[in-house]
Amino acid sequence: YNQFSYLRDTVDWFWRHGFKNVTVLDNRSSSAELASYFNGADFTAKARAVHVGENMGPRRALAHAAAAPDTHGGFIFTDPDLLLPEPCAPDLVKTMIEIGLRHDHVKVGLALSLDPATIDLDRVTYNSKTVEQVERKYWKNKVESGVFNATTDTTFFAYVPRAGTPAPFNDYGSKQAKIPAIRIGRKGFVAIHRPWLFHDTVPQSEMDSYAQSVSRYSTFVRAQRKADDRLLTNGAKETPPR
C-alpha cells in the first residue's frame, strides 16, 4: 500500500533470482507513482498485479492469496519492506522446503538482521518496544545450525505443506503467530527490515507520504507516532528524523 520504492526493489530481487511467477497484491494504493509503475513495462515484464479493491492489511491479503487453489502445494509470501539477501543462497527455496519438512514446520522464514552497524536496535518498532526487545529472542531457540524456532508473520516465508496431500495454508488459521514456524539465519538467508535501518535509500518525501496515508494496519507507523508523541510530551522541541 503506497510503497513504491519497497515494491519495485522487491520485484526486481525476485526477477534477478529467477522467480517467474510473481503476483503483487495491491491494497488499493492511492500513489500516482505506483499506478504508473503497475502500467509500465518494467513491472509487467516481471510480475502481475491483483488490485484487491480495499486496504486489507497484510494478514487478510495473505489469506486472500492463499485461498487460490494453486497455492495449496506451497508458495512464498512477503511484505515489500525488506532488503532480501544479496547474495542470495543459490539453493534458498530448496533448503527452506527441506528444513520445513525435516522439522515439520509449515512456515519457514528468513531471519531478520540485527547488525548494530546498520540496524537501529533502539528504534521503537512495536507499541513501546525497541527492535532489540522485540527481535533478539528470535535468534535464541536453535533447532540446528543457523535455524531457529521463531514465529513468522508476513515477512518473507515459504509455506511448506506437510508431507502428503497438499493442503490450504488457511487451514492453519489466521493467527500467524500460532502457526508452527522457523527462521533460517544462515549466510544467504538473512533479510534486512528496511524501516529499522539507520540510513535507507527511500526518499524521505515518499516515507512521509506513506506515513500520512497509512491505515491502522501499520504497527510500525503506529509505534513511531506514539514514540514521537511521548517525546513531545516530555518537552522535546522536535521529533527526530525517521
Phi, psi and chi 1 to 4 in degrees:
 res  aa     phi    psi   chi1   chi2   chi3   chi4
   1 TYR       -  110.1  175.6   75.5      -      -
   2 ASN    57.0   35.9  -75.9   -2.9      -      -
   3 GLN  -127.2   80.0  -67.1 -175.5  -46.5      -
   4 PHE   -64.6  -53.7  164.2   68.0      -      -
   5 SER   -62.8  -44.6  -65.1      -      -      -
   6 TYR   -57.7  -48.2  -74.4  168.3      -      -
   7 LEU   -64.8  -47.6  177.3   62.3      -      -
   8 ARG   -56.9  -45.5  176.6 -158.0   59.1 -156.0
   9 ASP   -66.9  -36.0  -65.0  -11.3      -      -
  10 THR   -69.0  -45.6  -59.9      -      -      -
  11 VAL   -59.5  -42.4  169.0      -      -      -
  12 ASP   -63.0  -38.4  -74.3   -8.1      -      -
  13 TRP   -62.6  -47.5 -176.7   91.8      -      -
  14 PHE   -59.5  -41.5  -82.1  110.1      -      -
  15 TRP   -65.4  -44.6 -179.8 -103.5      -      -
  16 ARG   -62.0  -28.8  -73.9 -162.8  -49.8  -84.9
  17 HIS  -102.5   19.2  -68.4   89.5      -      -
  18 GLY    86.8   11.2      -      -      -      -
  19 PHE   -82.2  120.3  -68.2   84.9      -      -
  20 LYS  -111.3   -0.4  -54.7  -59.9 -176.2 -174.8
  21 ASN  -123.9   73.0 -177.5   16.5      -      -
  22 VAL  -112.7  125.8  178.1      -      -      -
  23 THR  -118.8  132.1  -60.7      -      -      -
  24 VAL  -104.6  126.0  172.6      -      -      -
  25 LEU   -96.0  113.7  -83.8   76.6      -      -
  26 ASP   -96.7  119.8  175.5   48.0      -      -
  27 ASN   -85.4   54.9  -81.3  -27.0      -      -
  28 ARG    56.2   52.2 -157.6  178.0 -176.1 -177.3
  29 SER   -61.1  146.6  -64.7      -      -      -
  30 SER  -106.2    1.9   56.9      -      -      -
  31 SER   -71.8  123.5  161.8      -      -      -
  32 ALA   -65.6  -33.4      -      -      -      -
  33 GLU   -65.2  -39.9 -164.4  168.0   22.7      -
  34 LEU   -67.0  -42.3 -100.4 -179.8      -      -
  35 ALA   -58.8  -42.8      -      -      -      -
  36 SER   -65.5  -40.1  176.4      -      -      -
  37 TYR   -62.7  -45.4  173.7   61.2      -      -
  38 PHE   -59.3  -31.1  -75.5  137.4      -      -
  39 ASN   -90.3   -4.9  -69.0  -38.9      -      -
  40 GLY   -93.1  161.0      -      -      -      -
  41 ALA   -66.1  -29.1      -      -      -      -
  42 ASP   -62.0  -33.7 -176.2   48.3      -      -
  43 PHE   -85.7  -48.7  174.9   79.5      -      -
  44 THR   -65.9  -21.2   56.6      -      -      -
  45 ALA   -76.5  -15.9      -      -      -      -
  46 LYS  -118.1  -21.5  -58.3  169.5 -176.6  174.9
  47 ALA  -160.5  173.0      -      -      -      -
  48 ARG  -126.3  153.6   61.8 -178.5  177.3  -86.4
  49 ALA  -110.2  140.5      -      -      -      -
  50 VAL  -118.1  117.6  172.3      -      -      -
  51 HIS   -94.6  110.0  -57.3  -78.6      -      -
  52 VAL   -80.7   -9.4  -63.3      -      -      -
  53 GLY    88.9   -6.0      -      -      -      -
  54 GLU  -157.6  166.4   61.2  175.1  -54.9      -
  55 ASN   -88.3   95.2 -170.4   -9.2      -      -
  56 MET   -76.5  -21.5  -67.5 -178.3  167.6      -
  57 GLY    82.3  165.4      -      -      -      -
  58 PRO   -67.5  -36.8   22.4  -33.4      -      -
  59 ARG   -77.3  -39.8  -67.5  163.1 -159.7   85.9
  60 ARG   -67.7  -35.6  -79.1 -178.4   60.0 -152.5
  61 ALA   -63.9  -39.7      -      -      -      -
  62 LEU   -61.4  -46.9  168.5   56.3      -      -
  63 ALA   -62.6  -37.3      -      -      -      -
  64 HIS   -62.3  -45.1  177.8   84.0      -      -
  65 ALA   -67.0  -42.8      -      -      -      -
  66 ALA   -73.6   -7.0      -      -      -      -
  67 ALA   -76.0  -17.3      -      -      -      -
  68 ALA   -71.2  131.1      -      -      -      -
  69 PRO   -56.4  -31.5  -26.3   35.3      -      -
  70 ASP   -74.6    0.6   61.9   -2.4      -      -
  71 THR   -94.4  -10.1   67.3      -      -      -
  72 HIS   -67.3  -22.0  -63.2  177.5      -      -
  73 GLY   -87.4    0.7      -      -      -      -
  74 GLY   126.6  152.1      -      -      -      -
  75 PHE  -164.6  169.4   60.9   87.0      -      -
  76 ILE  -115.8  137.5  -73.1  172.7      -      -
  77 PHE  -131.0  143.9 -173.1   91.1      -      -
  78 THR  -156.1  149.5 -171.6      -      -      -
  79 ASP   -70.1  160.9  -61.3  -34.8      -      -
  80 PRO   -89.1   -6.2   32.5  -35.7      -      -
  81 ASP   -90.5   44.0   58.6  -10.5      -      -
  82 LEU  -123.5  148.1  -59.0  175.4      -      -
  83 LEU   -93.6  108.8  -73.6  176.1      -      -
  84 LEU   -78.8  159.1  -66.7  166.8      -      -
  85 PRO   -53.2  132.2  -24.7   33.6      -      -
  86 GLU  -145.6  108.1 -159.0   67.5   73.0      -
  87 PRO   -73.5  150.2   27.6  -35.0      -      -
  88 CYS   -87.0  143.7  164.0      -      -      -
  89 ALA   -57.3  129.4      -      -      -      -
  90 PRO   -64.3  -22.8   21.8  -32.2      -      -
  91 ASP  -108.7   31.6   58.0  -10.2      -      -
  92 LEU   -54.6  -54.5 -178.3  137.4      -      -
  93 VAL   -66.9  -44.6  175.0      -      -      -
  94 LYS   -58.1  -44.3  178.7  174.3 -179.6  -78.8
  95 THR   -66.4  -41.2  -61.8      -      -      -
  96 MET   -60.5  -42.5  -65.1  178.5   88.1      -
  97 ILE   -66.3  -45.9  -67.4  170.6      -      -
  98 GLU   -60.8  -42.8  -70.5  174.8  -13.3      -
  99 ILE   -68.1  -40.2  -71.5  175.4      -      -
 100 GLY   -59.8  -45.0      -      -      -      -
 101 LEU   -68.0  -40.2  -68.0  173.1      -      -
 102 ARG   -63.3  -36.9 -176.3  158.0   63.7 -114.7
 103 HIS  -104.2    4.7  -66.6  -78.4      -      -
 104 ASP    55.6   47.5 -165.7   28.4      -      -
 105 HIS  -118.7  130.3  -79.9   61.1      -      -
 106 VAL   -88.3  -14.7  -61.1      -      -      -
 107 LYS  -115.4  121.8  -73.5 -175.6   78.7  173.9
 108 VAL  -124.9  112.3 -178.2      -      -      -
 109 GLY  -111.1  169.4      -      -      -      -
 110 LEU   -84.0  142.2  -56.8 -177.8      -      -
 111 ALA   -70.1  159.0      -      -      -      -
 112 LEU  -109.1  131.0  -65.3  177.5      -      -
 113 SER   -62.6  139.2  173.3      -      -      -
 114 LEU  -122.5   34.2  -67.0  179.5      -      -
 115 ASP   -66.1  113.4  176.6    7.1      -      -
 116 PRO   -67.5  -12.8   25.2  -33.9      -      -
 117 ALA   -73.5  -26.2      -      -      -      -
 118 THR  -121.0  -25.1   56.0      -      -      -
 119 ILE  -101.3  131.4  -56.9  -63.2      -      -
 120 ASP   -82.0   92.4 -177.1   -4.2      -      -
 121 LEU   -68.1  -16.9  -61.6  177.9      -      -
 122 ASP   -93.2   -1.0  -66.4  -35.5      -      -
 123 ARG   -69.3  135.3 -179.3  160.3  -63.5 -179.0
 124 VAL   -71.3  128.7  174.2      -      -      -
 125 THR  -125.2  -25.0 -172.7      -      -      -
 126 TYR  -148.5  120.7  179.6   72.7      -      -
 127 ASN    51.6 -119.2  -70.5  -26.0      -      -
 128 SER  -108.8   13.4   60.1      -      -      -
 129 LYS   -91.4  145.8  -65.5 -178.3  178.3  179.9
 130 THR   -85.2  169.5   64.8      -      -      -
 131 VAL   -56.8  -44.9  172.8      -      -      -
 132 GLU   -58.0  -46.9  174.7   82.8   36.1      -
 133 GLN   -66.7  -35.2  -68.8  169.2  -30.4      -
 134 VAL   -82.2  -40.9  170.2      -      -      -
 135 GLU  -100.0  -23.7  -70.3  -66.6  -42.2      -
 136 ARG   -58.9  -35.5 -178.4   63.7   66.6 -176.5
 137 LYS   -63.5  -22.4   60.1 -177.8  177.7  -71.4
 138 TYR   -75.9   -4.3  -62.9  130.5      -      -
 139 TRP  -106.0   11.1  -75.2   87.2      -      -
 140 LYS  -104.6  -33.8  -68.4 -177.4  175.8  179.7
 141 ASN   -93.3   81.0 -169.3    0.8      -      -
 142 LYS   -78.4  134.5 -175.3 -176.5  -68.1 -174.5
 143 VAL  -109.8  -20.4  -64.6      -      -      -
 144 GLU  -164.3  176.6   64.5  173.4   87.7      -
 145 SER   -56.2  118.3  178.1      -      -      -
 146 GLY    72.9   14.2      -      -      -      -
 147 VAL  -129.0  133.7  179.2      -      -      -
 148 PHE  -131.9  139.0  -55.0   85.4      -      -
 149 ASN   -67.5  119.0  -96.9  -34.9      -      -
 150 ALA  -163.9  129.5      -      -      -      -
 151 THR   -60.5  149.1   57.4      -      -      -
 152 THR  -134.4  126.7  -60.2      -      -      -
 153 ASP   -92.8 -109.2 -164.9    0.5      -      -
 154 THR  -114.6   12.3   54.6      -      -      -
 155 THR   -71.8  172.5   50.6      -      -      -
 156 PHE   -50.4  114.5 -168.3  110.7      -      -
 157 PHE  -145.0  156.4   75.0   87.1      -      -
 158 ALA  -105.2  134.2      -      -      -      -
 159 TYR   -86.1  117.7  168.1   49.5      -      -
 160 VAL  -113.6   97.8 -178.5      -      -      -
 161 PRO   -58.2  144.9  -19.6   31.1      -      -
 162 ARG   -62.2  153.8  -71.1 -174.9  166.4  125.0
 163 ALA   -54.2  136.4      -      -      -      -
 164 GLY   119.2 -146.0      -      -      -      -
 165 THR   -70.1  129.6  -55.5      -      -      -
 166 PRO   -55.0  144.6  -24.7   34.7      -      -
 167 ALA  -133.8  150.6      -      -      -      -
 168 PRO   -62.9  133.0  -19.8   31.8      -      -
 169 PHE   -56.9  -36.0  175.0   78.3      -      -
 170 ASN   -65.8  -13.8  -70.5  -21.3      -      -
 171 ASP   -62.3  -20.8  -75.7   -2.4      -      -
 172 TYR   -85.0   -2.2  -67.3   93.0      -      -
 173 GLY    96.3  171.2      -      -      -      -
 174 SER   -92.8  -10.6   60.8      -      -      -
 175 LYS   -82.8   96.5  -61.0  -68.0 -174.5 -177.3
 176 GLN   -62.4  -33.0  -65.1  -58.2  -47.5      -
 177 ALA   -69.7  -13.9      -      -      -      -
 178 LYS   -90.9  -12.5  -58.5  -72.1 -173.7 -177.5
 179 ILE   -83.5  130.0  -61.6  174.9      -      -
 180 PRO   -52.7  126.1  -24.5   33.9      -      -
 181 ALA  -145.7  152.0      -      -      -      -
 182 ILE  -137.2  160.5   46.7 -176.8      -      -
 183 ARG  -125.5  146.1  -60.9 -170.5 -166.7 -173.7
 184 ILE  -104.3  125.0  -54.4  175.6      -      -
 185 GLY  -113.1   24.2      -      -      -      -
 186 ARG   -81.6  166.0  -60.6  172.3 -177.7  169.4
 187 LYS   -57.8  131.1 -175.4  177.6 -179.7  179.9
 188 GLY    89.3    0.6      -      -      -      -
 189 PHE  -126.6   11.1  -68.8   86.9      -      -
 190 VAL  -108.5  125.4  178.9      -      -      -
 191 ALA  -102.6  165.9      -      -      -      -
 192 ILE  -117.4  127.7  -66.6  171.5      -      -
 193 HIS   -82.1  109.3 -169.8 -130.4      -      -
 194 ARG   -60.6  -35.9  -66.7  177.6   70.9  166.0
 195 PRO   -62.9  -15.0  -26.3   36.9      -      -
 196 TRP   -90.1   -7.9  -60.9  -17.0      -      -
 197 LEU   -66.5  146.1  -74.4  167.4      -      -
 198 PHE   -63.1  -40.8  -75.1  112.0      -      -
 199 HIS  -138.1  127.1  -54.8  -70.9      -      -
 200 ASP  -124.3  168.1 -163.6    5.7      -      -
 201 THR   -94.7   -1.0   57.2      -      -      -
 202 VAL   -72.6  130.3  178.3      -      -      -
 203 PRO   -57.4  138.8  -22.2   32.8      -      -
 204 GLN   -59.5  -34.3 -172.6   62.4   44.9      -
 205 SER   -62.0  -37.1   58.9      -      -      -
 206 GLU   -68.0  -42.5 -176.7  179.5  -28.6      -
 207 MET   -64.7  -40.4  -63.6  -55.5  -62.6      -
 208 ASP   -64.2  -42.0  -69.7  -16.6      -      -
 209 SER   -63.1  -41.9  177.0      -      -      -
 210 TYR   -62.7  -47.1  170.9   72.2      -      -
 211 ALA   -61.2  -33.4      -      -      -      -
 212 GLN   -75.9  -27.5  -69.6  165.9    8.0      -
 213 SER  -100.6  -15.4   67.3      -      -      -
 214 VAL   -67.5  149.7   74.0      -      -      -
 215 SER   -93.4 -164.0   74.0      -      -      -
 216 ARG   -66.1   -9.7   63.9 -173.5 -179.8  -81.5
 217 TYR   -77.2  -16.7  -65.5  113.8      -      -
 218 SER   -89.9   99.1  177.2      -      -      -
 219 THR   -65.1  -32.9   55.6      -      -      -
 220 PHE   -66.8  -45.9  178.4   75.1      -      -
 221 VAL   -64.3  -40.1  169.2      -      -      -
 222 ARG   -61.2  -42.2  -69.0 -155.1  -49.3  -88.2
 223 ALA   -64.2  -39.7      -      -      -      -
 224 GLN   -65.1  -41.2  -66.8  -67.4  -73.1      -
 225 ARG   -62.1  -42.4  -73.1  171.5  178.7  165.1
 226 LYS   -64.5  -41.1  -71.4  179.2 -179.2  177.5
 227 ALA   -63.4  -42.1      -      -      -      -
 228 ASP   -64.5  -40.2  -71.2  -12.5      -      -
 229 ASP   -62.2  -38.9  -72.3  -15.7      -      -
 230 ARG   -66.3  -38.9  -77.1 -166.9  -65.4  -88.1
 231 LEU   -61.5  -43.2  -77.1  172.3      -      -
 232 LEU   -66.1  -40.5  -69.4  171.6      -      -
 233 THR   -63.8  -33.9  -59.7      -      -      -
 234 ASN   -84.9    5.5  -68.5  -26.3      -      -
 235 GLY   100.7    7.4      -      -      -      -
 236 ALA   -66.4  141.6      -      -      -      -
 237 LYS   -75.9  -29.9  -66.3 -178.5  179.0  179.4
 238 GLU  -153.9  159.0   59.3 -178.0   26.8      -
 239 THR   -80.8  147.7   58.2      -      -      -
 240 PRO   -71.7  158.6   26.9  -33.9      -      -
 241 PRO   -66.6  145.6   24.1  -33.3      -      -
 242 ARG  -110.8      -  -62.1  -64.6 -178.5 -167.4
